[in-house]
Amino acid sequence: MNAERELHVLALNSGSSSLKFGLYRVHSSTTRRLIAGEAESIGTEAAVFHAEGSTGTSLLRESAALPSQKDAVIRIARLLTDLKLPAPQSIGHRIVHGGPKLRHHCLIDGSVLDELNAAVVFAPLHMPSALAVIRFAKAHFPTLPQVACFDTSFHAHMPDIARVLPIPHALRAEGVERYGFHGLSCESIVRQLKGALPSKLLIAHLGNGASITAVKDGQSIDTSMGLTPTGGIIMGTRTGDLDPGVLVYLARQKQLDATQLEELVDRRSGLLGVSGVSADLRDLHKVAHSNTDARLAIDMFCYSAAKQLAAMSAALGGVDTIVFTGGIGENDAEARALICGRLGVIGVRLDAARNRDVADPISDDASPCQVRVLPSQEDEQIARQAWALC
């Protein structure tokens, strides 16, 4: 690979009904975003397509007929052509789970696709849409190299004490272990910290999906999510960690099968399940003053995150810095305050004004543990990994 070469990379980040995208000009020392956007509510009448330029200026926002991920890929390609942007030379895909055999970012070929199909069982909420996007992107851009960027890669070398689950060896041999997720987000935080990377770092990626990761000298040593992205702290619609006996009870007493249990723990629980109102903290804040269930959901989320942060500080043997990132972590000052208000035991002292204004750092100058808010730059990280592999 020529370290001085420049590459235009299209980063694709798929959700079950959405597709984020960004076109990046990548060099060994710089990554510049040329355009970014998202196709939302794919497959519904409420589908919207929007894009922003390199400075964040809105380029378009339109209601669009997007019946499938394929239509979203076609719309993105047409937008790049209409705006006369450089043609992509590589495509990078965010992949939530690569299963036990794909633990590092890699070029996509036939054998990789076979392993990705096999990994659907580990993340059925995320993987089908990601595979659909890969197929459509390969069909629309048949000559371009395509790269799989795994959310599990950052955690691939966790020590056994964190990675191994307390289950029989035969199951562990089949790849049933703690994988961890939000790895691209964690990679981007470590990269942003650069020379200021603390030895003992906690990353709180808080969004509709949420996780806490303990990073020692730049390496993941433990993380809250497990075999699947359902484990860990309470999330928008996911339970987080749950007594396994609850699932046994529901299977035995309510005759719920695997599909029904999956629907329950992935789509009907978490903030939505507790509040009965919404999976979105922004909605819950609006009604929390008059809705006790909404208030409880907010408090449970923040309590869950604080407990996990405190536990991960024990894994690190102390903590130098906590970084909040993700949609909630970056934008919800009240949630950050509620979480940090419980963390005095590990040396967290928040500055209320800095937290409200997102002035870096948001901790008090006298706080033994620094607290920062940094953006999750997953798509930029995808572009950088694609550059490195192409």
ROLUMVEX-143473 format. One line per 2 residues: number of its first residue (from 0); for each residue x, y, z of C-alpha. Coordinates in nm, 4 decimals. Example, Ala and Ser with C-alpha at 12.3 -4.5 7.8 and 13.67 -1.06 7.14 Angstrom:
0	1.2300,-0.4500,0.7800  1.3670,-0.1060,0.7140
***
This chain:
0	0.0000,0.0000,0.0000  0.1274,0.3478,-0.0911
2	0.1062,0.5506,0.2300  0.0982,0.8754,0.0319
4	-0.1923,0.7873,-0.1940  -0.5352,0.9449,-0.1686
6	-0.8563,0.7418,-0.1838  -1.2221,0.8352,-0.2060
8	-1.4208,0.6001,0.0156  -1.7969,0.5634,0.0416
10	-1.8851,0.4611,0.3978  -2.2185,0.2811,0.4434
12	-2.3652,0.2316,0.7902  -2.6891,0.0343,0.7768
14	-2.9661,0.0002,1.0317  -3.2760,-0.2163,1.0146
16	-3.4690,0.0628,0.8394  -3.2027,0.3245,0.7717
18	-2.8802,0.3734,0.5788  -2.6259,0.6378,0.6750
20	-2.3599,0.7274,0.4212  -2.0573,0.9489,0.3803
22	-1.8056,1.0111,0.1032  -1.4558,1.0735,0.2378
24	-1.1253,1.1789,0.0854  -0.8710,0.9783,0.2824
26	-0.4965,1.0282,0.3045  -0.2503,0.8749,0.5480
28	-0.2703,1.1774,0.7785  -0.6081,1.3324,0.6991
30	-0.9678,1.2319,0.6407  -1.2029,1.4876,0.4893
32	-1.5768,1.4374,0.4625  -1.7157,1.5575,0.1298
34	-2.0801,1.4692,0.1921  -2.2860,1.2750,0.4435
36	-2.6497,1.1861,0.4826  -2.9063,0.9240,0.5613
38	-3.2014,0.7394,0.4181  -3.4503,0.7030,0.7039
40	-3.7639,0.4922,0.7519  -3.6806,0.2737,0.4528
42	-3.9762,0.0598,0.3477  -4.2379,0.2963,0.4884
44	-4.4426,0.5848,0.3527  -4.2527,0.8164,0.5870
46	-3.9164,0.7537,0.4139  -3.6896,1.0596,0.4057
48	-3.3579,1.1151,0.2288  -3.1286,1.3974,0.3356
50	-2.7670,1.5035,0.2871  -2.5203,1.7611,0.4198
52	-2.2074,1.9090,0.2661  -1.8572,1.9114,0.4090
54	-1.9355,2.2007,0.6436  -2.2674,2.0599,0.7657
56	-2.4789,2.2750,0.5358  -2.7995,2.1037,0.4270
58	-2.7912,2.0053,0.0602  -3.1330,1.8450,0.0368
60	-3.4100,1.6896,0.2382  -3.6865,1.5076,0.0562
62	-3.9620,1.2593,0.1054  -3.8577,0.9680,-0.1093
64	-3.9916,0.6379,-0.2352  -3.7414,0.3976,-0.0783
66	-3.9041,0.0537,-0.0620  -3.5760,-0.1236,0.0187
68	-3.2075,-0.0841,0.1059  -3.1374,-0.1357,-0.2664
70	-3.3342,0.1780,-0.3515  -3.1393,0.3700,-0.0872
72	-2.8058,0.2612,-0.2410  -2.9279,0.3681,-0.5864
74	-3.0403,0.7069,-0.4497  -2.7008,0.7637,-0.2866
76	-2.5183,0.6784,-0.6110  -2.7423,0.9168,-0.8068
78	-2.6793,1.1959,-0.5556  -2.3013,1.1592,-0.5901
80	-2.3366,1.1802,-0.9689  -2.5773,1.4761,-0.9598
82	-2.3428,1.6747,-0.7352  -2.0428,1.5837,-0.9546
84	-1.8555,1.4495,-0.6558  -1.5527,1.2245,-0.7034
86	-1.6483,0.8671,-0.7812  -1.5841,0.6336,-0.4876
88	-1.2818,0.4065,-0.5254  -1.3740,0.1795,-0.2364
90	-1.6769,0.1068,-0.0180  -1.6604,0.0411,0.3545
92	-1.9458,-0.1231,0.5459  -2.0161,-0.1168,0.9171
94	-2.0849,-0.4749,1.0235  -2.2134,-0.5282,1.3756
96	-2.1063,-0.8922,1.4138  -1.8667,-1.1140,1.2215
98	-1.9182,-1.4229,1.4332  -1.6304,-1.6264,1.5762
100	-1.4190,-1.6346,1.2580  -1.4260,-1.2716,1.1430
102	-1.2703,-1.0652,1.4190  -1.0725,-0.8108,1.2158
104	-1.1650,-0.5618,0.9416  -1.1183,-0.7259,0.6009
106	-1.1854,-0.7119,0.2285  -1.5128,-0.8802,0.1340
108	-1.4927,-1.1884,-0.0872  -1.7055,-1.4992,-0.1266
110	-1.5726,-1.6729,0.1854  -1.6260,-1.3598,0.3947
112	-1.9847,-1.3358,0.2705  -2.0390,-1.6983,0.3745
114	-1.9155,-1.6210,0.7265  -2.1304,-1.3069,0.7433
116	-2.4379,-1.5084,0.6529  -2.3495,-1.7561,0.9269
118	-2.3141,-1.4678,1.1754  -2.6759,-1.3545,1.1303
120	-2.7748,-1.5757,1.4252  -2.5583,-1.3620,1.6559
122	-2.7188,-1.0297,1.5586  -3.0538,-1.0893,1.3813
124	-3.1605,-0.7318,1.4546  -2.8728,-0.5837,1.2536
126	-2.7139,-0.8329,1.0149  -2.9855,-0.8926,0.7498
128	-2.9973,-0.5259,0.6501  -2.6160,-0.5013,0.6451
130	-2.5929,-0.8037,0.4162  -2.8600,-0.6578,0.1898
132	-2.6605,-0.3351,0.1574  -2.3421,-0.5285,0.0725
134	-2.5230,-0.7224,-0.2014  -2.6785,-0.4106,-0.3506
136	-2.3519,-0.2133,-0.3296  -2.1626,-0.4941,-0.5045
138	-2.4279,-0.4995,-0.7780  -2.4227,-0.1212,-0.8254
140	-2.0452,-0.0757,-0.7910  -1.9195,-0.4115,-0.9247
142	-1.5567,-0.3063,-0.9810  -1.4924,-0.1493,-0.6415
144	-1.3220,-0.3260,-0.3508  -1.5540,-0.3503,-0.0519
146	-1.4439,-0.3692,0.3097  -1.6184,-0.5124,0.6160
148	-1.5540,-0.3051,0.9289  -1.6608,-0.4932,1.2398
150	-1.7959,-0.3433,1.5591  -1.6440,-0.6429,1.7377
152	-1.2861,-0.5890,1.6166  -1.1872,-0.3385,1.8847
154	-1.2646,-0.5999,2.1495  -1.1033,-0.8981,1.9748
156	-0.8149,-0.9232,2.2226  -0.9998,-0.8830,2.5506
158	-0.8462,-1.1001,2.8238  -1.0110,-1.4332,2.8972
160	-1.1386,-1.3110,3.2337  -1.3687,-1.0706,3.0452
162	-1.4215,-1.2638,2.7220  -1.5130,-1.6108,2.8492
164	-1.8730,-1.6696,2.9583  -1.9482,-1.9013,3.2539
166	-2.0986,-2.1785,3.0406  -1.9839,-2.5317,2.9440
168	-1.6712,-2.5631,2.7312  -1.8589,-2.7237,2.4406
170	-2.0647,-2.4079,2.3920  -1.7627,-2.1826,2.4298
172	-1.5903,-2.3853,2.1571  -1.8746,-2.2897,1.9214
174	-1.7985,-1.9208,1.9664  -2.0420,-1.8398,2.2458
176	-1.8441,-1.5679,2.4263  -1.8374,-1.1961,2.4973
178	-1.7710,-1.0114,2.1721  -1.8492,-0.6507,2.2567
180	-1.9819,-0.3891,2.0167  -1.9637,-0.0172,1.9277
182	-1.6018,-0.0918,1.8418  -1.5838,0.1561,1.5527
184	-1.7072,0.4274,1.7871  -1.4438,0.3283,2.0443
186	-1.1731,0.3272,1.7754  -1.2750,0.6789,1.6762
188	-1.2556,0.8024,2.0368  -0.9085,0.6539,2.0851
190	-0.7977,0.8153,1.7574  -0.9370,1.1551,1.8558
192	-0.7541,1.1468,2.1882  -0.4232,1.0767,2.0087
194	-0.1301,1.1975,2.2211  -0.3646,1.2755,2.5116
196	-0.4851,0.9159,2.5418  -0.5199,0.8374,2.9128
198	-0.3990,0.5051,3.0468  -0.7336,0.4265,3.2125
200	-1.0254,0.5310,2.9918  -1.3974,0.4594,3.0078
202	-1.6058,0.5125,2.6923  -1.9812,0.5523,2.7425
204	-2.1428,0.5115,2.4014  -2.5015,0.6055,2.4788
206	-2.7693,0.6016,2.2114  -3.0603,0.3785,2.1172
208	-2.7972,0.1084,2.1644  -2.5671,0.1721,2.4588
210	-2.2487,0.0239,2.6002  -1.9637,0.0955,2.8383
212	-1.6072,-0.0032,2.7461  -1.2951,-0.0125,2.9644
214	-0.9827,0.0827,2.7667  -0.6361,0.0278,2.9152
216	-0.3487,0.1905,2.7250  -0.5598,0.1990,2.4090
218	-0.6826,-0.1619,2.4297  -1.0289,-0.2869,2.5228
220	-1.0087,-0.4992,2.8376  -1.3817,-0.5298,2.9104
222	-1.7149,-0.4096,2.7767  -2.0776,-0.4281,2.8838
224	-2.2316,-0.5953,2.5772  -2.1795,-0.9689,2.5403
226	-2.2520,-1.2360,2.2789  -2.5047,-1.0001,2.1184
228	-2.5791,-0.6267,2.1237  -2.8714,-0.6971,2.3593
230	-2.6613,-0.7275,2.6770  -2.5241,-0.4648,2.9132
232	-2.7046,-0.1503,3.0240  -3.0690,-0.0649,2.9549
234	-3.1245,0.0630,2.5999  -3.4012,0.2153,2.3882
236	-3.5885,-0.1072,2.3194  -3.3405,-0.3675,2.4500
238	-3.3361,-0.5080,2.8014  -2.9641,-0.5032,2.8629
240	-2.8524,-0.7637,3.1164  -3.1427,-0.9740,3.2369
242	-3.1708,-1.2615,3.4824  -3.1647,-1.5714,3.2558
244	-3.4368,-1.7127,3.4785  -3.6761,-1.4540,3.3373
246	-3.6385,-1.6112,2.9927  -3.6810,-1.9620,3.1350
248	-3.9954,-1.8452,3.3164  -4.1404,-1.6897,3.0020
250	-4.0646,-2.0001,2.7952  -4.2110,-2.2359,3.0529
252	-4.5068,-2.0392,3.1891  -4.5999,-1.8241,2.8880
254	-4.4878,-2.0690,2.6173  -4.2886,-1.8026,2.4363
256	-4.0672,-1.9447,2.1619  -3.7260,-1.8121,2.0535
258	-3.8754,-1.5653,1.8055  -4.1131,-1.4235,2.0652
260	-3.8369,-1.3969,2.3252  -3.6157,-1.2178,2.0749
262	-3.8983,-0.9741,1.9966  -3.9430,-0.9100,2.3681
264	-3.5796,-0.8494,2.4644  -3.4771,-0.6602,2.1486
266	-3.7802,-0.4550,2.0444  -4.0336,-0.4199,2.3277
268	-3.8226,-0.3648,2.6392  -3.5736,-0.1068,2.7670
270	-3.6904,0.2545,2.7820  -3.9939,0.1700,2.5704
272	-4.0952,-0.1221,2.7886  -4.0553,0.0618,3.1187
274	-4.2146,0.3888,3.0088  -4.4840,0.2576,2.7765
276	-4.4309,0.5873,2.5940  -4.1172,0.5892,2.3801
278	-3.7702,0.4445,2.3284  -3.6335,0.7981,2.2833
280	-3.5038,0.9845,2.5877  -3.5988,1.3151,2.4246
282	-3.9643,1.2124,2.4281  -3.9389,1.0880,2.7850
284	-3.7872,1.4135,2.9116  -4.0871,1.6032,2.7715
286	-4.3399,1.4065,2.9784  -4.1332,1.3000,3.2800
288	-4.2782,1.5741,3.5027  -4.6254,1.4212,3.4737
290	-4.5606,1.0577,3.3803  -4.4056,0.8494,3.6575
292	-4.3234,0.5602,3.4242  -4.1332,0.7918,3.1908
294	-3.9448,0.9339,3.4888  -3.8639,0.5839,3.6087
296	-3.7323,0.4845,3.2645  -3.4958,0.7837,3.2579
298	-3.3738,0.7150,3.6104  -3.3244,0.3429,3.5413
300	-3.1217,0.4169,3.2280  -2.8919,0.6594,3.4091
302	-2.8624,0.4322,3.7132  -2.7727,0.1382,3.4874
304	-2.5043,0.3390,3.3074  -2.3562,0.4705,3.6325
306	-2.3389,0.1208,3.7840  -2.1608,-0.0139,3.4769
308	-1.9147,0.2771,3.4693  -1.8303,0.2207,3.8350
310	-1.7873,-0.1529,3.7751  -1.5608,-0.0931,3.4764
312	-1.3444,0.1391,3.6860  -1.2741,-0.1648,3.9035
314	-1.1708,-0.3598,3.5923  -0.9271,-0.0787,3.5071
316	-0.8003,-0.0382,3.8626  -0.9133,0.3248,3.8632
318	-1.0107,0.5710,3.5929  -0.8416,0.8780,3.4475
320	-1.1059,0.9885,3.1955  -1.4660,0.9151,3.1021
322	-1.5757,1.0005,2.7475  -1.9465,1.0319,2.6640
324	-2.0353,0.9726,2.3004  -2.3323,0.8593,2.0872
326	-2.6627,1.0396,2.0400  -2.7498,1.0552,2.4106
328	-2.3933,1.0853,2.5333  -2.3221,1.3833,2.3095
330	-2.6533,1.5688,2.3343  -2.8325,1.4928,2.6618
332	-2.6875,1.7109,2.9382  -2.9504,1.5961,3.1899
334	-2.8642,1.2299,3.1379  -2.4923,1.3026,3.1731
336	-2.5586,1.4917,3.4961  -2.7733,1.2132,3.6406
338	-2.5095,0.9539,3.5553  -2.2141,1.1530,3.6836
340	-2.4036,1.2501,3.9985  -2.3686,0.8869,4.1082
342	-1.9972,0.8623,4.0297  -1.8422,1.0676,4.3068
344	-1.7113,0.7373,4.4403  -1.4695,0.7145,4.1446
346	-1.3692,1.0803,4.1543  -1.6176,1.2404,3.9145
348	-1.7113,1.6040,3.9763  -1.9127,1.7611,3.6990
350	-1.9190,2.1347,3.6211  -2.2883,2.2136,3.5641
352	-2.2282,2.5063,3.3276  -1.9690,2.3221,3.1210
354	-2.1953,2.0198,3.1003  -2.4877,2.2323,2.9830
356	-2.2722,2.4093,2.7205  -2.0719,2.0970,2.6274
358	-1.7487,2.2851,2.6985  -1.4595,2.0384,2.6914
360	-1.3967,1.9034,2.9494  -1.7321,1.9041,3.1282
362	-1.5754,1.8076,3.4616  -1.4725,2.0507,3.7321
364	-1.1064,2.1566,3.7228  -1.0573,1.9892,4.0615
366	-1.2179,1.6603,3.9525  -0.9732,1.3683,3.9930
368	-1.1475,1.2016,3.6975  -1.1758,1.4085,3.3808
370	-1.5084,1.3876,3.1928  -1.5277,1.4716,2.8227
372	-1.7844,1.4678,2.5402  -1.6523,1.3619,2.1991
374	-1.8375,1.2784,1.8766  -1.8721,0.9194,1.7648
376	-1.7060,0.9196,1.4227  -1.7947,0.5689,1.3091
378	-1.8290,0.6531,0.9403  -1.4946,0.8328,0.9291
380	-1.3402,0.5312,1.0997  -1.4932,0.3049,0.8335
382	-1.3341,0.5235,0.5656  -0.9928,0.5068,0.7332
384	-1.0087,0.1288,0.7674  -1.1100,0.0934,0.4014
386	-0.8149,0.3119,0.2996  -0.5799,0.0917,0.5020
388	-0.7044,-0.2289,0.3393  -0.7380,-0.1200,-0.0252
***
